[in-house]
Amino acid sequence: MLRTLDTLEKGETGLVKSVAGEGRIRRRLFDMGVTPGAIIYLRKKAPLGDPVEITIRGYELSLRKEEAKMVTVEVAE
């Protein structure tokens, strides 16, 4: 099932399928390791959903909700 990263619940794992957007934000996500094929684990989510904390490629990363909306992940059902 394909979903955006901001819709994942705490503890879910997904495989990055695509990264939308353009310019600096997309480049920043790629530089941080958010690339197709990477496995993401959602560690924490702030009460209002912004920011989210993920584990990717062995390190923790916090993303704003607007950045998380750009990442499409495949979640195993």
N, CA, C and O atoms as CSV, one atom per row, in Angstrom:
chain,resi,resn,atom,element,x,y,z
A,1,MET,N,N,0.844,-1.172,0.000
A,1,MET,CA,C,0.000,0.000,0.000
A,1,MET,C,C,0.894,1.242,0.000
A,1,MET,O,O,1.767,1.381,0.858
A,2,LEU,N,N,0.681,2.131,-0.948
A,2,LEU,CA,C,1.466,3.360,-1.035
A,2,LEU,C,C,0.815,4.464,-0.214
A,2,LEU,O,O,-0.388,4.706,-0.311
A,3,ARG,N,N,1.636,5.130,0.597
A,3,ARG,CA,C,1.188,6.256,1.427
A,3,ARG,C,C,2.304,7.276,1.502
A,3,ARG,O,O,3.453,6.970,1.186
A,4,THR,N,N,1.969,8.489,1.920
A,4,THR,CA,C,3.018,9.473,2.145
A,4,THR,C,C,3.540,9.315,3.565
A,4,THR,O,O,2.841,8.806,4.441
A,5,LEU,N,N,4.755,9.748,3.781
A,5,LEU,CA,C,5.430,9.565,5.060
A,5,LEU,C,C,4.676,10.222,6.214
A,5,LEU,O,O,4.695,9.704,7.331
A,6,ASP,N,N,4.022,11.335,5.969
A,6,ASP,CA,C,3.309,12.017,7.053
A,6,ASP,C,C,2.088,11.245,7.556
A,6,ASP,O,O,1.557,11.567,8.619
A,7,THR,N,N,1.631,10.230,6.811
A,7,THR,CA,C,0.460,9.453,7.232
A,7,THR,C,C,0.820,8.174,7.989
A,7,THR,O,O,-0.066,7.476,8.484
A,8,LEU,N,N,2.107,7.866,8.079
A,8,LEU,CA,C,2.516,6.683,8.831
A,8,LEU,C,C,2.246,6.883,10.318
A,8,LEU,O,O,2.261,8.006,10.823
A,9,GLU,N,N,2.001,5.784,11.001
A,9,GLU,CA,C,1.809,5.816,12.450
A,9,GLU,C,C,3.106,5.411,13.131
A,9,GLU,O,O,3.964,4.770,12.524
A,10,LYS,N,N,3.242,5.788,14.395
A,10,LYS,CA,C,4.434,5.455,15.170
A,10,LYS,C,C,4.673,3.945,15.136
A,10,LYS,O,O,3.767,3.153,15.395
A,11,GLY,N,N,5.915,3.563,14.811
A,11,GLY,CA,C,6.283,2.155,14.780
A,11,GLY,C,C,6.165,1.493,13.412
A,11,GLY,O,O,6.584,0.347,13.252
A,12,GLU,N,N,5.607,2.181,12.428
A,12,GLU,CA,C,5.472,1.586,11.093
A,12,GLU,C,C,6.770,1.734,10.300
A,12,GLU,O,O,7.542,2.673,10.495
A,13,THR,N,N,6.977,0.789,9.415
A,13,THR,CA,C,8.155,0.774,8.552
A,13,THR,C,C,7.705,0.791,7.101
A,13,THR,O,O,6.705,0.169,6.746
A,14,GLY,N,N,8.442,1.500,6.273
A,14,GLY,CA,C,8.101,1.559,4.863
A,14,GLY,C,C,9.333,1.670,3.987
A,14,GLY,O,O,10.415,2.035,4.447
A,15,LEU,N,N,9.148,1.348,2.722
A,15,LEU,CA,C,10.200,1.431,1.720
A,15,LEU,C,C,9.933,2.663,0.862
A,15,LEU,O,O,8.843,2.811,0.310
A,16,VAL,N,N,10.918,3.543,0.749
A,16,VAL,CA,C,10.756,4.768,-0.039
A,16,VAL,C,C,10.606,4.402,-1.507
A,16,VAL,O,O,11.462,3.730,-2.082
A,17,LYS,N,N,9.511,4.850,-2.105
A,17,LYS,CA,C,9.250,4.603,-3.523
A,17,LYS,C,C,9.606,5.818,-4.373
A,17,LYS,O,O,10.171,5.673,-5.457
A,18,SER,N,N,9.277,7.028,-3.881
A,18,SER,CA,C,9.591,8.230,-4.653
A,18,SER,C,C,9.644,9.443,-3.735
A,18,SER,O,O,9.105,9.444,-2.629
A,19,VAL,N,N,10.316,10.475,-4.238
A,19,VAL,CA,C,10.403,11.743,-3.529
A,19,VAL,C,C,9.932,12.816,-4.499
A,19,VAL,O,O,10.535,13.024,-5.552
A,20,ALA,N,N,8.850,13.496,-4.137
A,20,ALA,CA,C,8.279,14.536,-4.996
A,20,ALA,C,C,8.984,15.868,-4.733
A,20,ALA,O,O,9.961,15.940,-3.989
A,21,GLY,N,N,8.464,16.899,-5.357
A,21,GLY,CA,C,9.022,18.228,-5.144
A,21,GLY,C,C,10.146,18.507,-6.112
A,21,GLY,O,O,10.487,17.686,-6.964
A,22,GLU,N,N,10.707,19.681,-5.958
A,22,GLU,CA,C,11.807,20.076,-6.823
A,22,GLU,C,C,12.679,21.088,-6.107
A,22,GLU,O,O,12.310,21.631,-5.066
A,23,GLY,N,N,13.810,21.321,-6.671
A,23,GLY,CA,C,14.697,22.336,-6.130
A,23,GLY,C,C,15.380,21.944,-4.829
A,23,GLY,O,O,15.753,20.791,-4.615
A,24,ARG,N,N,15.531,22.945,-3.970
A,24,ARG,CA,C,16.324,22.786,-2.750
A,24,ARG,C,C,15.771,21.748,-1.794
A,24,ARG,O,O,16.540,20.995,-1.197
A,25,ILE,N,N,14.452,21.687,-1.631
A,25,ILE,CA,C,13.876,20.759,-0.658
A,25,ILE,C,C,14.125,19.313,-1.091
A,25,ILE,O,O,14.517,18.477,-0.277
A,26,ARG,N,N,13.901,19.027,-2.350
A,26,ARG,CA,C,14.126,17.662,-2.852
A,26,ARG,C,C,15.597,17.294,-2.736
A,26,ARG,O,O,15.934,16.182,-2.329
A,27,ARG,N,N,16.461,18.213,-3.088
A,27,ARG,CA,C,17.907,17.973,-2.998
A,27,ARG,C,C,18.315,17.733,-1.540
A,27,ARG,O,O,19.139,16.862,-1.259
A,28,ARG,N,N,17.744,18.494,-0.628
A,28,ARG,CA,C,18.036,18.335,0.798
A,28,ARG,C,C,17.628,16.941,1.286
A,28,ARG,O,O,18.377,16.297,2.021
A,29,LEU,N,N,16.450,16.480,0.880
A,29,LEU,CA,C,16.004,15.138,1.257
A,29,LEU,C,C,16.962,14.073,0.722
A,29,LEU,O,O,17.316,13.138,1.440
A,30,PHE,N,N,17.378,14.213,-0.531
A,30,PHE,CA,C,18.333,13.264,-1.106
A,30,PHE,C,C,19.657,13.293,-0.345
A,30,PHE,O,O,20.238,12.244,-0.069
A,31,ASP,N,N,20.131,14.485,-0.008
A,31,ASP,CA,C,21.396,14.609,0.724
A,31,ASP,C,C,21.323,13.956,2.102
A,31,ASP,O,O,22.337,13.487,2.619
A,32,MET,N,N,20.133,13.923,2.700
A,32,MET,CA,C,19.964,13.307,4.018
A,32,MET,C,C,19.734,11.808,3.922
A,32,MET,O,O,19.569,11.146,4.947
A,33,GLY,N,N,19.719,11.261,2.719
A,33,GLY,CA,C,19.578,9.821,2.551
A,33,GLY,C,C,18.175,9.338,2.253
A,33,GLY,O,O,17.941,8.133,2.169
A,34,VAL,N,N,17.232,10.263,2.092
A,34,VAL,CA,C,15.854,9.880,1.767
A,34,VAL,C,C,15.785,9.700,0.254
A,34,VAL,O,O,15.454,10.626,-0.487
A,35,THR,N,N,16.108,8.481,-0.185
A,35,THR,CA,C,16.151,8.165,-1.608
A,35,THR,C,C,15.335,6.903,-1.865
A,35,THR,O,O,15.145,6.099,-0.952
A,36,PRO,N,N,14.854,6.715,-3.084
A,36,PRO,CA,C,14.109,5.491,-3.389
A,36,PRO,C,C,14.923,4.244,-3.040
A,36,PRO,O,O,16.111,4.149,-3.350
A,37,GLY,N,N,14.255,3.297,-2.392
A,37,GLY,CA,C,14.904,2.062,-1.986
A,37,GLY,C,C,15.324,2.036,-0.524
A,37,GLY,O,O,15.636,0.971,0.009
A,38,ALA,N,N,15.336,3.188,0.129
A,38,ALA,CA,C,15.724,3.253,1.546
A,38,ALA,C,C,14.548,2.816,2.419
A,38,ALA,O,O,13.387,3.053,2.084
A,39,ILE,N,N,14.868,2.176,3.540
A,39,ILE,CA,C,13.842,1.741,4.481
A,39,ILE,C,C,13.731,2.779,5.591
A,39,ILE,O,O,14.731,3.190,6.181
A,40,ILE,N,N,12.487,3.197,5.865
A,40,ILE,CA,C,12.205,4.217,6.880
A,40,ILE,C,C,11.390,3.602,8.002
A,40,ILE,O,O,10.431,2.869,7.760
A,41,TYR,N,N,11.778,3.907,9.228
A,41,TYR,CA,C,11.029,3.500,10.419
A,41,TYR,C,C,10.580,4.774,11.121
A,41,TYR,O,O,11.418,5.610,11.458
A,42,LEU,N,N,9.292,4.945,11.349
A,42,LEU,CA,C,8.784,6.135,12.018
A,42,LEU,C,C,8.911,5.953,13.527
A,42,LEU,O,O,8.192,5.153,14.125
A,43,ARG,N,N,9.818,6.689,14.130
A,43,ARG,CA,C,10.104,6.566,15.566
A,43,ARG,C,C,9.121,7.362,16.414
A,43,ARG,O,O,8.547,6.838,17.368
A,44,LYS,N,N,8.931,8.621,16.062
A,44,LYS,CA,C,8.085,9.510,16.872
A,44,LYS,C,C,7.337,10.470,15.964
A,44,LYS,O,O,7.749,10.767,14.842
A,45,LYS,N,N,6.231,10.938,16.492
A,45,LYS,CA,C,5.442,11.953,15.793
A,45,LYS,C,C,4.994,12.961,16.846
A,45,LYS,O,O,4.444,12.573,17.877
A,46,ALA,N,N,5.220,14.237,16.601
A,46,ALA,CA,C,4.797,15.276,17.533
A,46,ALA,C,C,3.273,15.273,17.647
A,46,ALA,O,O,2.592,14.809,16.733
A,47,PRO,N,N,2.730,15.783,18.751
A,47,PRO,CA,C,1.272,15.760,18.950
A,47,PRO,C,C,0.459,16.328,17.783
A,47,PRO,O,O,-0.614,15.811,17.472
A,48,LEU,N,N,0.947,17.360,17.150
A,48,LEU,CA,C,0.221,17.928,16.009
A,48,LEU,C,C,0.756,17.416,14.674
A,48,LEU,O,O,0.372,17.916,13.616
A,49,GLY,N,N,1.646,16.414,14.721
A,49,GLY,CA,C,2.151,15.811,13.503
A,49,GLY,C,C,3.348,16.504,12.880
A,49,GLY,O,O,3.793,16.115,11.800
A,50,ASP,N,N,3.873,17.518,13.538
A,50,ASP,CA,C,4.995,18.264,12.972
A,50,ASP,C,C,5.990,18.595,14.070
A,50,ASP,O,O,5.642,19.367,14.964
A,51,PRO,N,N,7.175,18.075,14.060
A,51,PRO,CA,C,7.819,17.237,13.054
A,51,PRO,C,C,7.617,15.745,13.312
A,51,PRO,O,O,6.995,15.343,14.295
A,52,VAL,N,N,8.160,14.940,12.404
A,52,VAL,CA,C,8.191,13.490,12.585
A,52,VAL,C,C,9.657,13.091,12.707
A,52,VAL,O,O,10.527,13.692,12.076
A,53,GLU,N,N,9.925,12.072,13.525
A,53,GLU,CA,C,11.290,11.575,13.665
A,53,GLU,C,C,11.352,10.183,13.076
A,53,GLU,O,O,10.573,9.303,13.444
A,54,ILE,N,N,12.286,9.992,12.155
A,54,ILE,CA,C,12.421,8.707,11.470
A,54,ILE,C,C,13.825,8.151,11.684
A,54,ILE,O,O,14.756,8.874,12.040
A,55,THR,N,N,13.947,6.854,11.457
A,55,THR,CA,C,15.262,6.228,11.377
A,55,THR,C,C,15.425,5.783,9.933
A,55,THR,O,O,14.584,5.067,9.389
A,56,ILE,N,N,16.519,6.218,9.323
A,56,ILE,CA,C,16.816,5.861,7.935
A,56,ILE,C,C,18.320,5.695,7.795
A,56,ILE,O,O,19.096,6.538,8.244
A,57,ARG,N,N,18.716,4.610,7.172
A,57,ARG,CA,C,20.126,4.320,6.927
A,57,ARG,C,C,20.969,4.364,8.207
A,57,ARG,O,O,22.136,4.755,8.178
A,58,GLY,N,N,20.361,3.955,9.333
A,58,GLY,CA,C,21.098,3.839,10.587
A,58,GLY,C,C,21.203,5.092,11.431
A,58,GLY,O,O,21.919,5.088,12.433
A,59,TYR,N,N,20.516,6.163,11.065
A,59,TYR,CA,C,20.542,7.352,11.915
A,59,TYR,C,C,19.157,7.964,12.033
A,59,TYR,O,O,18.274,7.700,11.217
A,60,GLU,N,N,18.978,8.787,13.064
A,60,GLU,CA,C,17.695,9.433,13.302
A,60,GLU,C,C,17.662,10.778,12.585
A,60,GLU,O,O,18.664,11.487,12.496
A,61,LEU,N,N,16.485,11.102,12.081
A,61,LEU,CA,C,16.305,12.313,11.305
A,61,LEU,C,C,14.927,12.890,11.602
A,61,LEU,O,O,13.944,12.151,11.649
A,62,SER,N,N,14.846,14.185,11.799
A,62,SER,CA,C,13.557,14.849,11.990
A,62,SER,C,C,13.198,15.605,10.719
A,62,SER,O,O,14.025,16.314,10.147
A,63,LEU,N,N,11.949,15.441,10.287
A,63,LEU,CA,C,11.461,16.114,9.090
A,63,LEU,C,C,10.212,16.914,9.419
A,63,LEU,O,O,9.393,16.500,10.239
A,64,ARG,N,N,10.078,18.052,8.777
A,64,ARG,CA,C,8.845,18.820,8.907
A,64,ARG,C,C,7.731,18.111,8.150
A,64,ARG,O,O,7.984,17.310,7.250
A,65,LYS,N,N,6.507,18.415,8.526
A,65,LYS,CA,C,5.348,17.761,7.904
A,65,LYS,C,C,5.321,18.006,6.396
A,65,LYS,O,O,5.001,17.097,5.630
A,66,GLU,N,N,5.650,19.215,5.966
A,66,GLU,CA,C,5.635,19.528,4.529
A,66,GLU,C,C,6.676,18.704,3.767
A,66,GLU,O,O,6.449,18.351,2.610
A,67,GLU,N,N,7.799,18.397,4.389
A,67,GLU,CA,C,8.805,17.541,3.762
A,67,GLU,C,C,8.333,16.084,3.738
A,67,GLU,O,O,8.516,15.378,2.747
A,68,ALA,N,N,7.725,15.648,4.840
A,68,ALA,CA,C,7.243,14.267,4.936
A,68,ALA,C,C,6.149,13.988,3.903
A,68,ALA,O,O,6.021,12.856,3.437
A,69,LYS,N,N,5.367,14.993,3.542
A,69,LYS,CA,C,4.308,14.813,2.546
A,69,LYS,C,C,4.872,14.517,1.161
A,69,LYS,O,O,4.169,13.965,0.315
A,70,MET,N,N,6.117,14.873,0.922
A,70,MET,CA,C,6.733,14.675,-0.393
A,70,MET,C,C,7.275,13.271,-0.597
A,70,MET,O,O,7.605,12.890,-1.720
A,71,VAL,N,N,7.371,12.491,0.485
A,71,VAL,CA,C,7.982,11.168,0.407
A,71,VAL,C,C,6.881,10.104,0.346
A,71,VAL,O,O,6.062,9.991,1.258
A,72,THR,N,N,6.874,9.335,-0.732
A,72,THR,CA,C,5.913,8.240,-0.887
A,72,THR,C,C,6.598,6.946,-0.475
A,72,THR,O,O,7.683,6.618,-0.957
A,73,VAL,N,N,5.941,6.211,0.432
A,73,VAL,CA,C,6.500,4.961,0.922
A,73,VAL,C,C,5.513,3.817,0.695
A,73,VAL,O,O,4.301,4.022,0.636
A,74,GLU,N,N,6.058,2.619,0.571
A,74,GLU,CA,C,5.248,1.421,0.465
A,74,GLU,C,C,5.298,0.725,1.812
A,74,GLU,O,O,6.370,0.361,2.295
A,75,VAL,N,N,4.120,0.541,2.421
A,75,VAL,CA,C,4.024,-0.077,3.728
A,75,VAL,C,C,3.463,-1.478,3.556
A,75,VAL,O,O,2.456,-1.670,2.874
A,76,ALA,N,N,4.112,-2.457,4.174
A,76,ALA,CA,C,3.613,-3.830,4.117
A,76,ALA,C,C,2.352,-3.931,4.951
A,76,ALA,O,O,2.277,-3.372,6.045
A,77,GLU,N,N,1.365,-4.639,4.438
A,77,GLU,CA,C,0.096,-4.771,5.180
A,77,GLU,C,C,0.112,-5.974,6.066
A,77,GLU,O,O,-0.868,-6.241,6.762
